[in-house]
Amino acid sequence: MTIGMKNVATTAALVGIAYLFTTSAALAQAKPPGKVDFGAREYTSSCAVCHGLNGKGDGPYKPFQTKSPSDLTTLAKANNGVFPYQRVYEVIDGRLAVGAHGPRDMPIWGTRYLAEAGGYYIDVPYDADAFVRTRIIALVDYVYRLQVK
């Protein structure tokens, strides 16, 4: 019986080694996950429905709006070649309403983001406003990357 047990142990060891080499080779060939583009993700989930996937103002909700969404790809061009970072940030945030500017045609994302900030489970205290700023900055960066050259 000991000879049979040796064969079983040897076979099991060889199968284990073969499995290890096969798995290692497969993992070595697997593509690593790509970077997460938070700005693009935020844009796709919050903005593309009105502004379109490419930012040209041709989203699927355009026919249902009384005012056409802005073409986000020409913001810098319309501002003498300088991307209006602060203005884009303020429009997205929307929490500081300026009465003289008239009614807002766009949702106030800062308020939505702030409400969502309390819904994330994090074990340590964090600044909800910093959470909102980070999301808006990622989104503004993405809109900046949409600019035509």
N, C-alpha and C positions, 0 to 999 in steps of 0.2 A: 504494500500500500504506500509506503514512503516514496517509491519511485513514481507512482501515479500522482502523488501530491506535488512532487518536484516538477513534473511536467505541467501540471495545472498552474503552479506558481510561476514557472518560466513563461508559459503561454500568456498568462495574465500580465506579466511584466512587459513582454514584447508588445502585446496589444496596447497597453498603456503608453509605452514609449512611442509606438506608431501614431497613436491618437494625439499625443503631445506634439509631435513633429508636424502632423497634418494641421492641427489647430493653429500652431505657431505660424505656419506658412500662410494659412488663410488670413490670419490677423495681420500679417505683414503686408499682404496685398490689398487689404481693405482700405478704402479712402477714409481719411480722418474727417470728422464732421466740419463743415464750413463755418465761417464766422457768422454770428448772428448780427444782422443789421437791424438794430432796434428802431432807427428812424424809418427805414423802409417798411418794417412791420407795422409801425404806428400809422404811417401814411396810408398803407393798404387798408388797414382796418378802420380808420377814422376819416380819411380825406378823399380817397379815390372814388367813392360813390358820387361825389359832386365834381371834383376836379379831374377825374379820369386817372387811369394808371400811369400815364406819362405826364400828368400835371397840366395838360393843355386846356382844361376847363370843359372837357367833353365826357364827363362821367354819366352813368346810366340815369341819374336823377335830373340831369339838365332839363329835359322836356317838362318836368313838373315844377320847375322853379320860375318865379316871376322875374328874377334877375339872373343872368348867366354867371356861372362861377368864373372866377379869375383864371387867366392862363398863368400858372405859377412859374412857367419856364422863362418868362420874359421880365421878371421883377427887377433884375439887375440892369437889363438893357433899358428899361423905362426909367431907371434911376441913374442915368449917366454912367453905366457900367459898374456901379457899386451896388452890391447886394444889400438891401435895407434890413439888416439883421434885426435891429431893435424893433422896427415897425412890424416885421413878420412875427417876431416873438410876442409882441403885445396883441396882435390880431388873433393869434392862436390862443393865447392865454385868456384874453377877453374879460378878465375880472375887473379891470380898471376902465369902466365905461366913461367915455367923454361925451357929454350931452351934445356939444356943438358938432360932433362928427355924425350925428344922426343915428337912426336905428341900426342895430347889427343885423346883417343878413346871414351871419354864420353862427353856429353854436359856440357857446362859451366852454371851451375845452378845459380851461384851468379849473373850473368848478367841478366838472366831471372827473378829472384826474384826482382832485383833492378828495372827492367822495370815494373814489376807488382806492385811495391810499390807505384807508382804514381797513380795507378788505383783505389785505395781504398778510399772511401769517409770518411774522418775523420774531425770533426769540429775544431780540434786543431792542431797546427803544430807538426810534429813528425819527427824523424830522420829515413830516408829511409834505411840507412845502418844498423841501429838497427833492423829494420824490417827484413832485409836479414839475419842478424846474428841469430835472433830468430828462423827463419824458418830452417836454417842450423843446429843450435844446437838441435832443436827438432828432426830433421832427424838423426843426428849423435847419439843421445840418443836412437832412435829406432834401429838403426843398432847395437849399443852396446847390446841392449836387445836380438838381434837375435843370439848372440854368443853361440856356443856349449860349454858345460861345461866340 
